[in-house]
Amino acid sequence: MERPAQQPSDPRKSIGVHMKCCHVYVYAHLNAAGNAYVAWCPKCAKQVRLEVVAEGGSSSRFFEAS
Ligand SMILES: [Zn+2]
């Protein structure tokens, strides 16, 4: 099966993340491999990585990054 490689505006590929370091809310985007969401804190440039849970994990689309 082939799927388009670029779907920049697909809302399913981003999740909200609360950056606890600077108390800001950002969106993390699914990486190219599709196995993790990545985001950067806009204030201190810290990178966060959230592994994609295939099953059984949280169904929440909101996460906190410490
Ligand atoms: Zn920060």
N, CA, C, O and the ligand as a Tripos MOL2 file, in Angstrom:
@<TRIPOS>MOLECULE
protein
  265   263    67     0     0
PROTEIN
NO_CHARGES

@<TRIPOS>ATOM
      1 N           0.8430   -1.1980    0.0000 N.3       1 MET1
      2 CA          0.0000    0.0000    0.0000 C.3       1 MET1
      3 C           0.8750    1.2450    0.0000 C.2       1 MET1
      4 O           1.9050    1.3090    0.6710 O.2       1 MET1
      5 N           0.4510    2.1930   -0.7440 N.am      2 GLU2
      6 CA          1.2060    3.4450   -0.7880 C.3       2 GLU2
      7 C           0.3740    4.5640   -0.1840 C.2       2 GLU2
      8 O          -0.8330    4.6770   -0.4000 O.2       2 GLU2
      9 N           1.0630    5.3620    0.5620 N.am      3 ARG3
     10 CA          0.3960    6.5200    1.1540 C.3       3 ARG3
     11 C           1.2370    7.7510    0.8740 C.2       3 ARG3
     12 O           2.4620    7.6740    0.7740 O.2       3 ARG3
     13 N           0.5880    8.8500    0.7520 N.am      4 PRO4
     14 CA          1.3500   10.0930    0.5530 C.3       4 PRO4
     15 C           2.3200   10.3170    1.7080 C.2       4 PRO4
     16 O           1.9860   10.1150    2.8750 O.2       4 PRO4
     17 N           3.4970   10.7290    1.3590 N.am      5 ALA5
     18 CA          4.5250   10.9150    2.3830 C.3       5 ALA5
     19 C           4.3040   12.2020    3.1710 C.2       5 ALA5
     20 O           4.7420   12.3310    4.3150 O.2       5 ALA5
     21 N           3.6390   13.1190    2.5590 N.am      6 GLN6
     22 CA          3.4980   14.4160    3.2070 C.3       6 GLN6
     23 C           2.0350   14.7560    3.4400 C.2       6 GLN6
     24 O           1.2510   14.9300    2.5070 O.2       6 GLN6
     25 N           1.7010   14.8430    4.7030 N.am      7 GLN7
     26 CA          0.3520   15.2630    5.0790 C.3       7 GLN7
     27 C           0.4930   16.2950    6.1790 C.2       7 GLN7
     28 O           0.1600   16.0340    7.3340 O.2       7 GLN7
     29 N           0.9830   17.4550    5.8200 N.am      8 PRO8
     30 CA          1.3890   18.4330    6.8370 C.3       8 PRO8
     31 C           0.2680   18.9310    7.7240 C.2       8 PRO8
     32 O           0.5110   19.3850    8.8420 O.2       8 PRO8
     33 N          -0.9470   18.8500    7.2400 N.am      9 SER9
     34 CA         -2.0290   19.4270    8.0350 C.3       9 SER9
     35 C          -2.9340   18.3620    8.6490 C.2       9 SER9
     36 O          -4.0340   18.6630    9.1130 O.2       9 SER9
     37 N          -2.4750   17.1440    8.6480 N.am     10 ASP10
     38 CA         -3.2910   16.0850    9.2130 C.3      10 ASP10
     39 C          -3.3370   16.2090   10.7380 C.2      10 ASP10
     40 O          -2.3180   16.0040   11.3980 O.2      10 ASP10
     41 N          -4.4710   16.5330   11.2940 N.am     11 PRO11
     42 CA         -4.5450   16.7630   12.7430 C.3      11 PRO11
     43 C          -4.2750   15.5160   13.5520 C.2      11 PRO11
     44 O          -3.9310   15.6080   14.7300 O.2      11 PRO11
     45 N          -4.4240   14.3530   12.9470 N.am     12 ARG12
     46 CA         -4.1700   13.1210   13.6840 C.3      12 ARG12
     47 C          -2.6910   12.9130   13.9540 C.2      12 ARG12
     48 O          -2.3070   12.0660   14.7610 O.2      12 ARG12
     49 N          -1.8740   13.6900   13.2750 N.am     13 LYS13
     50 CA         -0.4350   13.5010   13.4270 C.3      13 LYS13
     51 C           0.1900   14.5460   14.3350 C.2      13 LYS13
     52 O           1.4030   14.7580   14.3220 O.2      13 LYS13
     53 N          -0.6390   15.1820   15.1070 N.am     14 SER14
     54 CA         -0.0740   16.0850   16.0960 C.3      14 SER14
     55 C          -0.8540   15.9450   17.4030 C.2      14 SER14
     56 O          -2.0490   15.6490   17.4150 O.2      14 SER14
     57 N          -0.1490   16.1630   18.4730 N.am     15 ILE15
     58 CA         -0.7770   16.0700   19.7880 C.3      15 ILE15
     59 C          -0.3500   17.2610   20.6160 C.2      15 ILE15
     60 O           0.7180   17.8350   20.4050 O.2      15 ILE15
     61 N          -1.1830   17.6170   21.5430 N.am     16 GLY16
     62 CA         -0.8370   18.7230   22.4140 C.3      16 GLY16
     63 C           0.0910   18.2630   23.5280 C.2      16 GLY16
     64 O          -0.0870   17.1930   24.1090 O.2      16 GLY16
     65 N           1.0640   19.0800   23.8040 N.am     17 VAL17
     66 CA          2.0080   18.7580   24.8770 C.3      17 VAL17
     67 C           2.2070   19.9780   25.7590 C.2      17 VAL17
     68 O           2.4570   21.0840   25.2800 O.2      17 VAL17
     69 N           2.0900   19.7530   27.0420 N.am     18 HIS18
     70 CA          2.3790   20.8320   27.9800 C.3      18 HIS18
     71 C           3.8300   20.7250   28.4110 C.2      18 HIS18
     72 O           4.2330   19.7400   29.0300 O.2      18 HIS18
     73 N           4.6060   21.7370   28.0840 N.am     19 MET19
     74 CA          6.0140   21.7390   28.4590 C.3      19 MET19
     75 C           6.1310   22.2660   29.8860 C.2      19 MET19
     76 O           5.9850   23.4610   30.1420 O.2      19 MET19
     77 N           6.3940   21.3590   30.7880 N.am     20 LYS20
     78 CA          6.4430   21.7680   32.1840 C.3      20 LYS20
     79 C           7.6470   22.6540   32.4860 C.2      20 LYS20
     80 O           7.6300   23.4290   33.4420 O.2      20 LYS20
     81 N           8.6870   22.5350   31.6700 N.am     21 CYS21
     82 CA          9.9000   23.3150   31.9240 C.3      21 CYS21
     83 C           9.6100   24.8100   31.8990 C.2      21 CYS21
     84 O          10.1270   25.5720   32.7150 O.2      21 CYS21
     85 N           8.7700   25.2150   30.9450 N.am     22 CYS22
     86 CA          8.4960   26.6480   30.7970 C.3      22 CYS22
     87 C           7.0030   26.9550   30.8560 C.2      22 CYS22
     88 O           6.5850   28.0880   30.6170 O.2      22 CYS22
     89 N           6.2150   25.9560   31.1700 N.am     23 HIS23
     90 CA          4.7730   26.1410   31.3020 C.3      23 HIS23
     91 C           4.1550   26.7120   30.0280 C.2      23 HIS23
     92 O           3.4040   27.6860   30.0600 O.2      23 HIS23
     93 N           4.4880   26.0870   28.9300 N.am     24 VAL24
     94 CA          3.8930   26.4820   27.6670 C.3      24 VAL24
     95 C           3.2800   25.2580   27.0000 C.2      24 VAL24
     96 O           3.6620   24.1200   27.2710 O.2      24 VAL24
     97 N           2.3310   25.5210   26.1340 N.am     25 TYR25
     98 CA          1.6230   24.4520   25.4540 C.3      25 TYR25
     99 C           2.0160   24.4570   23.9810 C.2      25 TYR25
    100 O           1.9040   25.4730   23.2940 O.2      25 TYR25
    101 N           2.4750   23.3080   23.5160 N.am     26 VAL26
    102 CA          2.9170   23.2310   22.1290 C.3      26 VAL26
    103 C           2.3150   21.9900   21.4760 C.2      26 VAL26
    104 O           1.7080   21.1520   22.1440 O.2      26 VAL26
    105 N           2.4920   21.8900   20.1770 N.am     27 TYR27
    106 CA          2.0750   20.6920   19.4650 C.3      27 TYR27
    107 C           3.2860   19.8530   19.1040 C.2      27 TYR27
    108 O           4.2920   20.3540   18.6010 O.2      27 TYR27
    109 N           3.1620   18.5560   19.3760 N.am     28 ALA28
    110 CA          4.2060   17.6210   18.9510 C.3      28 ALA28
    111 C           3.7170   16.9300   17.6770 C.2      28 ALA28
    112 O           2.5400   16.5950   17.5450 O.2      28 ALA28
    113 N           4.6330   16.7300   16.7610 N.am     29 HIS29
    114 CA          4.2740   16.1510   15.4770 C.3      29 HIS29
    115 C           4.9000   14.7820   15.2900 C.2      29 HIS29
    116 O           6.0110   14.5200   15.7490 O.2      29 HIS29
    117 N           4.1840   13.9330   14.6230 N.am     30 LEU30
    118 CA          4.6680   12.5820   14.3710 C.3      30 LEU30
    119 C           5.9210   12.6470   13.5030 C.2      30 LEU30
    120 O           5.9620   13.3590   12.4990 O.2      30 LEU30
    121 N           6.9250   11.9030   13.9020 N.am     31 ASN31
    122 CA          8.1690   11.9300   13.1290 C.3      31 ASN31
    123 C           8.0440   11.1010   11.8480 C.2      31 ASN31
    124 O           7.0300   10.4470   11.6050 O.2      31 ASN31
    125 N           9.0860   11.1490   11.0510 N.am     32 ALA32
    126 CA          9.0440   10.4920    9.7450 C.3      32 ALA32
    127 C           8.8650    8.9830    9.8650 C.2      32 ALA32
    128 O           8.2360    8.3470    9.0200 O.2      32 ALA32
    129 N           9.4230    8.4320   10.9210 N.am     33 ALA33
    130 CA          9.3270    6.9890   11.1180 C.3      33 ALA33
    131 C           7.9580    6.5710   11.6440 C.2      33 ALA33
    132 O           7.5910    5.3970   11.5910 O.2      33 ALA33
    133 N           7.2170    7.5370   12.1470 N.am     34 GLY34
    134 CA          5.8840    7.2540   12.6430 C.3      34 GLY34
    135 C           5.8590    6.5550   13.9840 C.2      34 GLY34
    136 O           4.8360    5.9820   14.3600 O.2      34 GLY34
    137 N           6.9570    6.5880   14.7100 N.am     35 ASN35
    138 CA          7.0080    5.8600   15.9800 C.3      35 ASN35
    139 C           7.1030    6.7670   17.2000 C.2      35 ASN35
    140 O           7.1560    6.2880   18.3330 O.2      35 ASN35
    141 N           7.1230    8.0480   16.9720 N.am     36 ALA36
    142 CA          7.2070    8.9550   18.1170 C.3      36 ALA36
    143 C           6.7600   10.3510   17.7040 C.2      36 ALA36
    144 O           6.8540   10.7470   16.5420 O.2      36 ALA36
    145 N           6.2700   11.0800   18.7020 N.am     37 TYR37
    146 CA          5.9590   12.4900   18.4980 C.3      37 TYR37
    147 C           7.1180   13.3030   19.0280 C.2      37 TYR37
    148 O           7.6810   12.9940   20.0780 O.2      37 TYR37
    149 N           7.4640   14.3260   18.3080 N.am     38 VAL38
    150 CA          8.5670   15.1720   18.7670 C.3      38 VAL38
    151 C           8.0990   16.6160   18.8130 C.2      38 VAL38
    152 O           7.2870   17.0580   18.0010 O.2      38 VAL38
    153 N           8.6380   17.3370   19.7900 N.am     39 ALA39
    154 CA          8.3090   18.7420   19.9340 C.3      39 ALA39
    155 C           9.4850   19.4670   20.5590 C.2      39 ALA39
    156 O          10.3490   18.8600   21.1920 O.2      39 ALA39
    157 N           9.4970   20.7470   20.3720 N.am     40 TRP40
    158 CA         10.5450   21.5590   20.9670 C.3      40 TRP40
    159 C           9.9100   22.6730   21.7860 C.2      40 TRP40
    160 O           8.9340   23.2960   21.3680 O.2      40 TRP40
    161 N          10.4690   22.9040   22.9320 N.am     41 CYS41
    162 CA         10.0030   24.0080   23.7490 C.3      41 CYS41
    163 C          10.3950   25.3130   23.0650 C.2      41 CYS41
    164 O          11.5630   25.5100   22.7280 O.2      41 CYS41
    165 N           9.4320   26.2010   22.8600 N.am     42 PRO42
    166 CA          9.7430   27.4660   22.1790 C.3      42 PRO42
    167 C          10.5600   28.4240   23.0180 C.2      42 PRO42
    168 O          11.1200   29.3910   22.5010 O.2      42 PRO42
    169 N          10.6310   28.1630   24.2980 N.am     43 LYS43
    170 CA         11.3380   29.0980   25.1710 C.3      43 LYS43
    171 C          12.7700   28.6690   25.4610 C.2      43 LYS43
    172 O          13.6850   29.4900   25.4100 O.2      43 LYS43
    173 N          12.9720   27.3820   25.7670 N.am     44 CYS44
    174 CA         14.3260   26.9450   26.1090 C.3      44 CYS44
    175 C          14.8850   25.9590   25.0960 C.2      44 CYS44
    176 O          16.0060   25.4720   25.2480 O.2      44 CYS44
    177 N          14.1000   25.6620   24.0550 N.am     45 ALA45
    178 CA         14.5520   24.8170   22.9520 C.3      45 ALA45
    179 C          14.7920   23.3590   23.3510 C.2      45 ALA45
    180 O          15.4290   22.6010   22.6200 O.2      45 ALA45
    181 N          14.2840   22.9880   24.4920 N.am     46 LYS46
    182 CA         14.3930   21.5890   24.8860 C.3      46 LYS46
    183 C          13.5550   20.7210   23.9500 C.2      46 LYS46
    184 O          12.4410   21.0840   23.5720 O.2      46 LYS46
    185 N          14.1140   19.5670   23.5840 N.am     47 GLN47
    186 CA         13.3660   18.6490   22.7350 C.3      47 GLN47
    187 C          12.7150   17.5770   23.5850 C.2      47 GLN47
    188 O          13.3150   17.0510   24.5230 O.2      47 GLN47
    189 N          11.4880   17.2650   23.2440 N.am     48 VAL48
    190 CA         10.8220   16.1560   23.9210 C.3      48 VAL48
    191 C          10.4120   15.1250   22.8710 C.2      48 VAL48
    192 O          10.1320   15.4520   21.7180 O.2      48 VAL48
    193 N          10.3880   13.8970   23.3040 N.am     49 ARG49
    194 CA         10.0420   12.8050   22.4070 C.3      49 ARG49
    195 C           9.0420   11.9060   23.1250 C.2      49 ARG49
    196 O           9.2960   11.4440   24.2380 O.2      49 ARG49
    197 N           7.9270   11.6690   22.4920 N.am     50 LEU50
    198 CA          6.8930   10.8330   23.0770 C.3      50 LEU50
    199 C           6.6920    9.6150   22.1940 C.2      50 LEU50
    200 O           6.2480    9.7250   21.0510 O.2      50 LEU50
    201 N           7.0190    8.4710   22.7280 N.am     51 GLU51
    202 CA          6.8840    7.2500   21.9460 C.3      51 GLU51
    203 C           5.4060    6.9720   21.6610 C.2      51 GLU51
    204 O           4.5430    7.1740   22.5160 O.2      51 GLU51
    205 N           5.1420    6.5130   20.4660 N.am     52 VAL52
    206 CA          3.7820    6.1520   20.1030 C.3      52 VAL52
    207 C           3.4480    4.8020   20.7320 C.2      52 VAL52
    208 O           4.1670    3.8180   20.5560 O.2      52 VAL52
    209 N           2.3550    4.7840   21.4570 N.am     53 VAL53
    210 CA          1.9180    3.5360   22.0790 C.3      53 VAL53
    211 C           0.9020    2.8760   21.1530 C.2      53 VAL53
    212 O          -0.1750    3.4150   20.8990 O.2      53 VAL53
    213 N           1.2640    1.7190   20.6630 N.am     54 ALA54
    214 CA          0.4320    1.0660   19.6590 C.3      54 ALA54
    215 C          -0.8640    0.5200   20.2430 C.2      54 ALA54
    216 O          -1.9030    0.5180   19.5830 O.2      54 ALA54
    217 N          -0.7920    0.0650   21.4690 N.am     55 GLU55
    218 CA         -1.9870   -0.5370   22.0440 C.3      55 GLU55
    219 C          -1.9670   -0.4470   23.5630 C.2      55 GLU55
    220 O          -0.9120   -0.5010   24.1950 O.2      55 GLU55
    221 N          -3.1320   -0.3110   24.1200 N.am     56 GLY56
    222 CA         -3.2280   -0.3880   25.5670 C.3      56 GLY56
    223 C          -2.7960    0.8600   26.3090 C.2      56 GLY56
    224 O          -3.0570    0.9920   27.5050 O.2      56 GLY56
    225 N          -2.1530    1.7580   25.6320 N.am     57 GLY57
    226 CA         -1.6470    2.9440   26.3020 C.3      57 GLY57
    227 C          -2.7300    3.9770   26.5120 C.2      57 GLY57
    228 O          -3.9220    3.7140   26.3540 O.2      57 GLY57
    229 N          -2.2810    5.1340   26.8660 N.am     58 SER58
    230 CA         -3.2130    6.2130   27.0870 C.3      58 SER58
    231 C          -3.9250    6.5850   25.7970 C.2      58 SER58
    232 O          -3.3130    6.6330   24.7290 O.2      58 SER58
    233 N          -5.1910    6.8400   25.9010 N.am     59 SER59
    234 CA         -5.9320    7.2830   24.7310 C.3      59 SER59
    235 C          -5.9640    8.8000   24.6550 C.2      59 SER59
    236 O          -6.5520    9.3870   23.7470 O.2      59 SER59
    237 N          -5.3290    9.4000   25.6110 N.am     60 SER60
    238 CA         -5.3180   10.8540   25.6500 C.3      60 SER60
    239 C          -4.5130   11.4250   24.5170 C.2      60 SER60
    240 O          -3.5350   10.8250   24.0720 O.2      60 SER60
    241 N          -4.9140   12.5630   24.0580 N.am     61 ARG61
    242 CA         -4.1360   13.2670   23.0470 C.3      61 ARG61
    243 C          -3.4470   14.4670   23.6720 C.2      61 ARG61
    244 O          -2.9690   15.3660   22.9800 O.2      61 ARG61
    245 N          -3.4090   14.4590   24.9760 N.am     62 PHE62
    246 CA         -2.7580   15.5440   25.6730 C.3      62 PHE62
    247 C          -1.6950   14.9650   26.5930 C.2      62 PHE62
    248 O          -1.9620   14.0370   27.3560 O.2      62 PHE62
    249 N          -0.5060   15.5090   26.5190 N.am     63 PHE63
    250 CA          0.5920   14.9430   27.2890 C.3      63 PHE63
    251 C           1.3420   16.0530   28.0080 C.2      63 PHE63
    252 O           1.2650   17.2320   27.6590 O.2      63 PHE63
    253 N           2.0600   15.6230   29.0140 N.am     64 GLU64
    254 CA          2.9320   16.5570   29.6990 C.3      64 GLU64
    255 C           4.3670   16.0940   29.5500 C.2      64 GLU64
    256 O           4.6630   14.9020   29.6370 O.2      64 GLU64
    257 N           5.2380   17.0330   29.3290 N.am     65 ALA65
    258 CA          6.6520   16.7260   29.2140 C.3      65 ALA65
    259 C           7.4050   17.4460   30.3120 C.2      65 ALA65
    260 O           7.3340   18.6690   30.4390 O.2      65 ALA65
    261 N           8.1100   16.6890   31.0840 N.am     66 SER66
    262 CA          8.8380   17.3050   32.1880 C.3      66 SER66
    263 C          10.2550   17.6580   31.7610 C.2      66 SER66
    264 O          11.0260   18.1890   32.5610 O.2      66 SER66
    265 ZN         11.2560   25.0380   28.2270 Zn       67 ZN67
@<TRIPOS>BOND
     1     1     2 1
     2     2     3 1
     3     3     4 2
     4     3     5 am
     5     5     6 1
     6     6     7 1
     7     7     8 2
     8     7     9 am
     9     9    10 1
    10    10    11 1
    11    11    12 2
    12    11    13 am
    13    13    14 1
    14    14    15 1
    15    15    16 2
    16    15    17 am
    17    17    18 1
    18    18    19 1
    19    19    20 2
    20    19    21 am
    21    21    22 1
    22    22    23 1
    23    23    24 2
    24    23    25 am
    25    25    26 1
    26    26    27 1
    27    27    28 2
    28    27    29 am
    29    29    30 1
    30    30    31 1
    31    31    32 2
    32    31    33 am
    33    33    34 1
    34    34    35 1
    35    35    36 2
    36    35    37 am
    37    37    38 1
    38    38    39 1
    39    39    40 2
    40    39    41 am
    41    41    42 1
    42    42    43 1
    43    43    44 2
    44    43    45 am
    45    45    46 1
    46    46    47 1
    47    47    48 2
    48    47    49 am
    49    49    50 1
    50    50    51 1
    51    51    52 2
    52    51    53 am
    53    53    54 1
    54    54    55 1
    55    55    56 2
    56    55    57 am
    57    57    58 1
    58    58    59 1
    59    59    60 2
    60    59    61 am
    61    61    62 1
    62    62    63 1
    63    63    64 2
    64    63    65 am
    65    65    66 1
    66    66    67 1
    67    67    68 2
    68    67    69 am
    69    69    70 1
    70    70    71 1
    71    71    72 2
    72    71    73 am
    73    73    74 1
    74    74    75 1
    75    75    76 2
    76    75    77 am
    77    77    78 1
    78    78    79 1
    79    79    80 2
    80    79    81 am
    81    81    82 1
    82    82    83 1
    83    83    84 2
    84    83    85 am
    85    85    86 1
    86    86    87 1
    87    87    88 2
    88    87    89 am
    89    89    90 1
    90    90    91 1
    91    91    92 2
    92    91    93 am
    93    93    94 1
    94    94    95 1
    95    95    96 2
    96    95    97 am
    97    97    98 1
    98    98    99 1
    99    99   100 2
   100    99   101 am
   101   101   102 1
   102   102   103 1
   103   103   104 2
   104   103   105 am
   105   105   106 1
   106   106   107 1
   107   107   108 2
   108   107   109 am
   109   109   110 1
   110   110   111 1
   111   111   112 2
   112   111   113 am
   113   113   114 1
   114   114   115 1
   115   115   116 2
   116   115   117 am
   117   117   118 1
   118   118   119 1
   119   119   120 2
   120   119   121 am
   121   121   122 1
   122   122   123 1
   123   123   124 2
   124   123   125 am
   125   125   126 1
   126   126   127 1
   127   127   128 2
   128   127   129 am
   129   129   130 1
   130   130   131 1
   131   131   132 2
   132   131   133 am
   133   133   134 1
   134   134   135 1
   135   135   136 2
   136   135   137 am
   137   137   138 1
   138   138   139 1
   139   139   140 2
   140   139   141 am
   141   141   142 1
   142   142   143 1
   143   143   144 2
   144   143   145 am
   145   145   146 1
   146   146   147 1
   147   147   148 2
   148   147   149 am
   149   149   150 1
   150   150   151 1
   151   151   152 2
   152   151   153 am
   153   153   154 1
   154   154   155 1
   155   155   156 2
   156   155   157 am
   157   157   158 1
   158   158   159 1
   159   159   160 2
   160   159   161 am
   161   161   162 1
   162   162   163 1
   163   163   164 2
   164   163   165 am
   165   165   166 1
   166   166   167 1
   167   167   168 2
   168   167   169 am
   169   169   170 1
   170   170   171 1
   171   171   172 2
   172   171   173 am
   173   173   174 1
   174   174   175 1
   175   175   176 2
   176   175   177 am
   177   177   178 1
   178   178   179 1
   179   179   180 2
   180   179   181 am
   181   181   182 1
   182   182   183 1
   183   183   184 2
   184   183   185 am
   185   185   186 1
   186   186   187 1
   187   187   188 2
   188   187   189 am
   189   189   190 1
   190   190   191 1
   191   191   192 2
   192   191   193 am
   193   193   194 1
   194   194   195 1
   195   195   196 2
   196   195   197 am
   197   197   198 1
   198   198   199 1
   199   199   200 2
   200   199   201 am
   201   201   202 1
   202   202   203 1
   203   203   204 2
   204   203   205 am
   205   205   206 1
   206   206   207 1
   207   207   208 2
   208   207   209 am
   209   209   210 1
   210   210   211 1
   211   211   212 2
   212   211   213 am
   213   213   214 1
   214   214   215 1
   215   215   216 2
   216   215   217 am
   217   217   218 1
   218   218   219 1
   219   219   220 2
   220   219   221 am
   221   221   222 1
   222   222   223 1
   223   223   224 2
   224   223   225 am
   225   225   226 1
   226   226   227 1
   227   227   228 2
   228   227   229 am
   229   229   230 1
   230   230   231 1
   231   231   232 2
   232   231   233 am
   233   233   234 1
   234   234   235 1
   235   235   236 2
   236   235   237 am
   237   237   238 1
   238   238   239 1
   239   239   240 2
   240   239   241 am
   241   241   242 1
   242   242   243 1
   243   243   244 2
   244   243   245 am
   245   245   246 1
   246   246   247 1
   247   247   248 2
   248   247   249 am
   249   249   250 1
   250   250   251 1
   251   251   252 2
   252   251   253 am
   253   253   254 1
   254   254   255 1
   255   255   256 2
   256   255   257 am
   257   257   258 1
   258   258   259 1
   259   259   260 2
   260   259   261 am
   261   261   262 1
   262   262   263 1
   263   263   264 2
@<TRIPOS>SUBSTRUCTURE
     1 MET1         2 RESIDUE 1 A MET
     2 GLU2         6 RESIDUE 1 A GLU
     3 ARG3        10 RESIDUE 1 A ARG
     4 PRO4        14 RESIDUE 1 A PRO
     5 ALA5        18 RESIDUE 1 A ALA
     6 GLN6        22 RESIDUE 1 A GLN
     7 GLN7        26 RESIDUE 1 A GLN
     8 PRO8        30 RESIDUE 1 A PRO
     9 SER9        34 RESIDUE 1 A SER
    10 ASP10       38 RESIDUE 1 A ASP
    11 PRO11       42 RESIDUE 1 A PRO
    12 ARG12       46 RESIDUE 1 A ARG
    13 LYS13       50 RESIDUE 1 A LYS
    14 SER14       54 RESIDUE 1 A SER
    15 ILE15       58 RESIDUE 1 A ILE
    16 GLY16       62 RESIDUE 1 A GLY
    17 VAL17       66 RESIDUE 1 A VAL
    18 HIS18       70 RESIDUE 1 A HIS
    19 MET19       74 RESIDUE 1 A MET
    20 LYS20       78 RESIDUE 1 A LYS
    21 CYS21       82 RESIDUE 1 A CYS
    22 CYS22       86 RESIDUE 1 A CYS
    23 HIS23       90 RESIDUE 1 A HIS
    24 VAL24       94 RESIDUE 1 A VAL
    25 TYR25       98 RESIDUE 1 A TYR
    26 VAL26      102 RESIDUE 1 A VAL
    27 TYR27      106 RESIDUE 1 A TYR
    28 ALA28      110 RESIDUE 1 A ALA
    29 HIS29      114 RESIDUE 1 A HIS
    30 LEU30      118 RESIDUE 1 A LEU
    31 ASN31      122 RESIDUE 1 A ASN
    32 ALA32      126 RESIDUE 1 A ALA
    33 ALA33      130 RESIDUE 1 A ALA
    34 GLY34      134 RESIDUE 1 A GLY
    35 ASN35      138 RESIDUE 1 A ASN
    36 ALA36      142 RESIDUE 1 A ALA
    37 TYR37      146 RESIDUE 1 A TYR
    38 VAL38      150 RESIDUE 1 A VAL
    39 ALA39      154 RESIDUE 1 A ALA
    40 TRP40      158 RESIDUE 1 A TRP
    41 CYS41      162 RESIDUE 1 A CYS
    42 PRO42      166 RESIDUE 1 A PRO
    43 LYS43      170 RESIDUE 1 A LYS
    44 CYS44      174 RESIDUE 1 A CYS
    45 ALA45      178 RESIDUE 1 A ALA
    46 LYS46      182 RESIDUE 1 A LYS
    47 GLN47      186 RESIDUE 1 A GLN
    48 VAL48      190 RESIDUE 1 A VAL
    49 ARG49      194 RESIDUE 1 A ARG
    50 LEU50      198 RESIDUE 1 A LEU
    51 GLU51      202 RESIDUE 1 A GLU
    52 VAL52      206 RESIDUE 1 A VAL
    53 VAL53      210 RESIDUE 1 A VAL
    54 ALA54      214 RESIDUE 1 A ALA
    55 GLU55      218 RESIDUE 1 A GLU
    56 GLY56      222 RESIDUE 1 A GLY
    57 GLY57      226 RESIDUE 1 A GLY
    58 SER58      230 RESIDUE 1 A SER
    59 SER59      234 RESIDUE 1 A SER
    60 SER60      238 RESIDUE 1 A SER
    61 ARG61      242 RESIDUE 1 A ARG
    62 PHE62      246 RESIDUE 1 A PHE
    63 PHE63      250 RESIDUE 1 A PHE
    64 GLU64      254 RESIDUE 1 A GLU
    65 ALA65      258 RESIDUE 1 A ALA
    66 SER66      262 RESIDUE 1 A SER
    67 ZN67       265 GROUP 0 **** ****
